[in-house]
Amino acid sequence: MMMHIELKRGSSTKLYMQIALTIADRIRSGLIAPGTRLPSVRKLTADLGVSLVTVSKAYAELESSQLIVCSQGKGCYVRALEKDEAEQVGNGGQPKHQNVHRQGQVSAELNWQLALVDYLPRAQLWRHFDASPQVRYEFHMSAIQPELLPTRDIIDSAYRLSSDHPERMAYYGSFQGDRELRQIFTQHFAARGLEASPERMLITSGTQQGIDLVARTFVGPGDVVYMEAPTYTGAIDVFTSRGAKIITVPMDHEGMRIDLLTRLCDSYPPKLIYTIPTFHNPTGITMSAKRKAELLNLAQSYHCLILEDDPFADLHFHAPPPASIKSLDRSGHVVYIKSFSKVLSPGCRVACAIADGSVLTRLVAAKSTADLGSPLLTQKALQSFIQHQYEPYIQGLRKELYARLQAAAGVLERHAPDGMHWILPEGGLNLWLQLPAGIDMHELHRKAHAAGVSFLPGSACYAGEMDDASLRICFTVTGPEPLREGLRILCEAIRAMLPHGGRTTADRLPLI
């Protein structure tokens, strides 16, 4: 198995931990399949130009995290993730499922591919996107139940467009995005306190492309990127792939700790700060207006960019959240990205980025080389709905999603074991659960899958940490009854792993 490991020898992170974290990310991302034999200690030592002790400590760290299994004289292998793959190294030093791939058995003819070096440090968004066929309660995906989405209206709009105006499909659209849609977005954002003309907007193929465009345009190897801890898995993947030095900042009930960020910036000046300030993914926390202003002031003092990711602001259950950071920005320090496909039609992949000056110009140039512009049909299909039906639709959707949050809260109050904590968010799609100490997350993941329940492990939401006793569930992806049943099963699986059955108590974080 060949892999590229880039070591930063001047980093405060020890070399053995850099090696361990890189391999751990690749294992969790599915880039190294269960049963794969890792390079020998001597080979990896020679490849990386480090000592035998350094590589041995890295492998020991991975083994203690239960990601690999090492056997004297036989080598180190990636630990099998499922029960039927759990038998470790067998006769002759070969695991029974050495060539297991995420989607099935790899033929011997393809084994030569293991010698190809790739430069993907992690890809956990891909790894955790689809659930296995046995899963009945898919809580891992941050999405809205399809039956609640206006799919039929959007399909009808796309059909009318393609039938009545076929000539529109015969031309490339604007690299910057359809101007009529950008004009509609101008009205949408103005109603939310954000003044932005169509000239300041760029339509992207979902938020993920917007993050990638910003990263590819402004972030290079060694550039410092600050992120909340935890944060969105897909953003970690993007900035890691750019070779950025990612520094994470803890959060409290008001969002990212700006006091800690300020102290860190004195030692490591930022190139970019990535934040999800409103109904944060995965924690659900909303950054206070005071913190937003402080963050903008910090970016201005360091002449760096803020990438403000806003997928959920319209999904508030009570009062609207504080105004966006971009609405305070007068000097072009903020790139704001708003997803519309998340709440309307995930298959349409439409988001809007707002930026200023040469930052926008360079992003449009990057977009043109990426895909020559987003598909015109999907932009037009959403345009009519956003213009005429979005507001009444989103008001009804908020009520439906809040009812699911209440259903989830009821189950957790009745069935969550002692030592499990959470805060109910004021909007969005996700619940962040802190688990009792001592939980084996690998074993919980396996047992929950066997019982038909999927979740997003907390480790996928951290950059640089080996593990975390937390998980994210989406409470909006299914109906109330399957939600209650799946959550009850998950709580039972967690309880079964605790001493004395983890009796339920009233020890909870405040419910908002």
N, C-alpha and C positions, 0 to 999 in steps of 0.2 A: 504494500500500500504506500503510494507516494503522496506527500502533502507538502505544501509550502507553509513554513512557519517563519514569520518575520519577527525577529527579536529586537527589542529596543534596549540596548545595553546601558543607556543612561537613565532608564526609567526607575522610579521608586519601587516598582513591582519586580520582585526577584525573578531571575531567569527561569527557574524551575516552575514558578507559578505561571509565567507567560506561556511556557510550553503546555502545561496542564490545562490552562484555560482555553487555549486554541484548540487542543484536541477535544476537550469537553464540549465546546461549542459545535464542533463538526459532528461529534457523536449525537448530541441532542438535535442537531439539524437533520439527521438522517444521511449526511454526506459520507459517513463511514458506517457501513451496515453492521448490524449485530452479527457476531461470529467472525468478523474480519480480524486477521492477525496484524498487530501493529509492528512497525519496524523494531528490530532488536535494539537493545540499549546501545550496543556498540555502533550500529549503523546510524542511529539518530544522533549519537554523539559526534560521529564523523561528519554527518551532513550539516549539523548546526554549528560545529566548531566550539562545543562546550565540553565540560568534563563528564565523565561517567556518573559521578555523584549527582550532578544536576539532572540528568535524564532519569536516573533511578529515583530521585525524589519526586520528579514530575509523575512518573508512573505510579509511585506509591500514593500520591495525592489522588490520582484518578481511581485507584483501587479502593481507597478509603471512602470515596464518593460513590462507590458501587457502579462505576461506569465501565470498568474493565476488570478482567480476571487474569491474574498472572500465576504461572506455574513454573517452578524451577526446572530448567532444561527444556521446557516446551514453549515458552514465550508468553506474550500478553495478548489477550483477545478482548474485543468489545463484548461487553456483557449482553446476553440475550435479554430482550425487553418483555417478552410474553412468556407465559408459563410453559408452553410447549417448546420454547426455545431455551429453557432455563438450565438444561444440562450443560455443564461446562466442558472443559477440555477432556476428551476421551482417549481411547487407545491410540497410540502413535502420535499423541500431541495434537490431534485435529478435533475441533468441535464438530458436533453432528450437523450443524447448519452453518458451515463456514461461509457459504456464498449466499446467505439469505439477503434478499433485497427488500426494500420497503413495499414493492408491489409484486413480490413473488420470487421464485428461484431464478438465479442468474445462470445462464448456460455457460459451460466451460469455454465455448468459443469467444466469450466476451471478457474472459479473465485478463486478457492483455491490457484492458482499459485501466486496470488498477495501477499500471506504471505511468499513466498520464498525470502530470502535476497540474492541479487547478489552483485558482487564487480566490476561492470562495471561503472566507474565514468562518462564516456561519450563514445559515438560511433557515431560521426557526419559523419564520412566517409560513414557508412552504410546508415544513414538517408538521405544524399544528393546524393546518388549514382544513384538511379532510379528516373525517372520522372513519373508523373501521366499520365494515358492514354490520357487525354485531351490536353497534351502539344504537340504542333507541332514544336516548335523551342527550341531544347534542348541545351541551352547554359550553363547549369550547369556542364556538364561533360567535363573534360579536356582531349580531345581525338581528333583524326584525322578522317576526313570523311572516312568511310570504303572503298568507291570507289577509294580512293587514295592509299590504302595499297596493297602490293604485295601478297594478300591472295592466289590467284590461284597458284602462283609459290611455295609458302610455302606448300600448300596442295599437290601439285604434288610431291614435295620433300619428304614429309612424306609418301605418297603412295609408291613411289619407295623404300624408306627405308624399310617399313614394308613388301613389297612384295619380294624384292631382298635379304633382310637380316633378315628374321623372327627370326633367332636365337638370335639376339641382344635383342629382347624383352623378352627373356626367363631368363634374368639375371638382378640382381640389378645393377644400375649404381654406380659410385663412389659417396661417400658422398660429395666430394669436387666439383663434376661436371665432365662431360665428358672431358677427357684430350685433345682430338682433337679440341673441341670447345674452350677450354682455350688457346690452341696454336694459333688459329685464332684470338682470342681476343688480344693476345700479339702483333700481327702485327697491329691490329686496333688501339690499344692505342699508340703504338710506333709512328705511323703516326701523332698522336695528341700531341706528346711531353711527353708522360707518359710511362716510361720504366717499364714493369712489366712482370715477368716470369709466366708461368702457375702455378708454385708452390705457388705463392703469391695470387692466385685467388680462389674464391668460387662462384659457380653458385647458385643463389637463385631463388625461385619462385616469381619473380617480385621484385621491389624495396620495396614494403610493407613488404615482409618477411625479407628482409635484414635489414630494420629499426627495425623490431621486434626482430630479432636475436641479434642485438647489444644491444637493450634495455634489453632483458631478460638476457643477459650475463653480462652486466656491470652496469646496473642501478637498484638500489633498493630503498625502501621507504626512503624518505628524501634526497636522492642524488640530487645535484643541476645540472639541465640541462638548458642551455641557448639556446634560439631560437630567430629568427627574429620575429618582430611583424609588419605585419601579417606573417603567414607561412602556410605550407601544413597541411590540416585538419587531414589527416591520421597519421602524425607524432605526433601531439598533442594527439590524441587518445591513441597512443602506450605509450608515456612517462607518460601520466596521469594514465594509467592503472597500471604502475609500482610503483605508489606512489611517483614519483619524485617531487621535488620542482622546478617547471618550472618558470624561470625568462625570461621575454621577453625584447628584445633590439630593439629600434626604428631603422628605416632605413632612409637613404637619397639617393640621386641619385647615390652614389657609393656603396650602399649596407649597411650591418650592421654597426652601429656606433661603431667602435672599441674603441673610446675614452670613450664612456659611458660604454661599456662592461668592459674595464679595471678598471674603478672606481667601478663597481659593484663587480668584482671579488675580490677586496680588502676586501670586507665585506662577500661575499659568494663565496668561492673558488669553481670552477667548477669541476664536474666529467666528464661532456661531453658537447660539443657545437655542436648543430645541425644547419646546414646551407645549403641553396640551392643557391650557389653563382652565378650561370650562368642562366640567363633568369628565375629569381626567380618565384616560384609559391606561391602566386598569382600575385605579382606586375609586373613581367617581368623585374625587375631591375637586372643588372649585376654588381657584385662586382669588383672593380678595382684591378689591379695587386698589387698595393701598399697595399690595405686593406687585400688582401689574405696573403701577406707576414707578415703583422702585426698580423693577426689572428693566423697564425702558430707560430710566436714567442711567443705569449701569451700562447698558449697551451703548448709549450715547457717549459715555465717558471712555469706553474702550474702543469705540469706532468698530463695533462688531454687528453682526446680523442676529436678529431674533427670528426663528421660524415658528410661527404660531399656527398650530394645527387645531382646527375647530370642526370636528365631525358632528358634535352633539348639541350645540348651543340652543337649537330650536326645540329640543326635547326636554324642556324644563317642566317640572310637575307642579310648581307653585309660582313664585315670582320669577320674572326673567333674570338671568344671571348678570353680573356686572359687565359693562361694555368691554369689547375686545381691546387688546393691547394696541392693535393697529389703529383703532379709532383715536388713540392718543398720540399717534406717531406723526410728527410734522417734518421729520428730516430723513425719511426713507430707511430707517433702521429695521423695520419689520416687514417680513414676507408673510402674508396671511393666506392660509389655504383652507377653503371651506368645501366639504364634500356634500354633494346633493344626491348622488347615487345611493348613499348609505340609507337615506330615509325615503327614497322614491323607487329606485330600481337598481340594485347592485349590478345587474348585467349591463346597464348602460354606461357605467364608468365615466361619470362626469363630475368634475370638481372645478372650482374657480380659485386661482391665485391672484392676489392683489399685491403689487409691488410698485416701486417708483424709480425714476431715473435710469441710470445705466444698469442697475440691478435687474429691472424688468427687461431691458433690451437684451441683456445676456441670457436671461432665462428663455426668452422667445427664440433666440438663436439656438440654444440647447434643445428646445422642443422641436425645432425644424429638423435638426439632425437625428433626433430620436425616432420620429414617426411621420414627419411632414404634416402634422396637425391631427387633432382628434377627429374621429368619424363625424361627418356632418349629420347623418341620419339620427344618431342618438342625441345630438345636441338639439336638433329641431323637435324630436319627439318629446323631450322634456320641456321645451320652451313654452308651449301652449299650456301645459299643466301648471307650471310655476307661475305663469302670468295670471291665470284665471281661477285655479282651484287649490293652490298650495295652502293658503291661510286657513280655510275651513278644514281642509284635510289634516293639517298638522295639529290643529286644536283637538280634533277627535282622536288623533293618534296618541297625544299626550295622555288622555284619559285612559285609553286602553293599556298603555305601557305602565302607567301608575298602578292600575289594578293588578298587573302581574308582579310589580314590586311588592305590593301589599301581600299577595299570595306567597311570595318567597319569604317575606319577613315572618309570616305566620308559621311556616314550616320550620324555619331556623329557630324561632323562639321555643317551639315545642320539642324539636329533635336534635338540635346541635349539642354536642358534648361539652362538658366543662373545659374551659381553657380556649375555646374557639371564639374569635372576635370579629366584628364587622361594624361598618357604619353604613346606614342606608343613604344612598346618594339623593340629591335633589333633582337629578335628571340623568339622561343617558341610558345606557343599555346594560351596564355591568355591575356586579357585586364582587368585591375583593374580600376574601376570607383568610384571616390569619389563623393558622391551625395550632393546636396544642403542641408543646415542645415534645421532641422525640419521635415525631411521625416520620416514617420512611416514605418519602414522596414517590420513589420508584415503585415500591410495593403498593401504595395507595392507588397510583395510576393504573397498575395492572389489575388490582381488585375491582376498581370502579369500572374499567372497561369490561371486565368479565361479567359484571352486573348490568352492563348496558348503558353506563353513564360516562360521558366525556367531559373534561374540563381543561383549562389552560394552566399548566404548572407555573407557579410563580417564577421559577428559574428562567423561563423564557422571556421574562419581562425585565431582567437585570442584565447589565453589561459588565462582565468581569467578575461576577460572583459565582461561586461554584454551585450553590444551591440555596433554597429559601423555603421555609415551611409555610407556604401560602399558595393560594390558587385563585383564579378568576373564573366566575361563571357568568354567563349571559342569561338574564331572566326574561328576555323579550323574544327569544328565538322560537318559543313554543307556546302552546295554549296553557291556560291556568292549571288544568288537571294534570297533564303530563309534567308541567313544571313542579307541581307539588309532589308527585310520585317520584320523579327523578331526584329531587333534592332530598327527599326522605331516604332514598336508597343511598345517596352519597353520604348523608350524615351517619347512617348505620355503618357504612364501610369505614368511616373515620373512627367511630366509636369502637368498632371491633378491634382496632389496632392499639387502643389505649388500655393501660392497666385498670382493672376493676370496671371495665365497661364505660369509663368516662362519664360519670353521672352529670346530668344537666343541672346547672345552677343559673342564677340570675347575673353572673359575672359577665357583663357585656360592655362594650363601648357604647356611648350615647347613640340612640337612634334618632336620626335627623328627620 
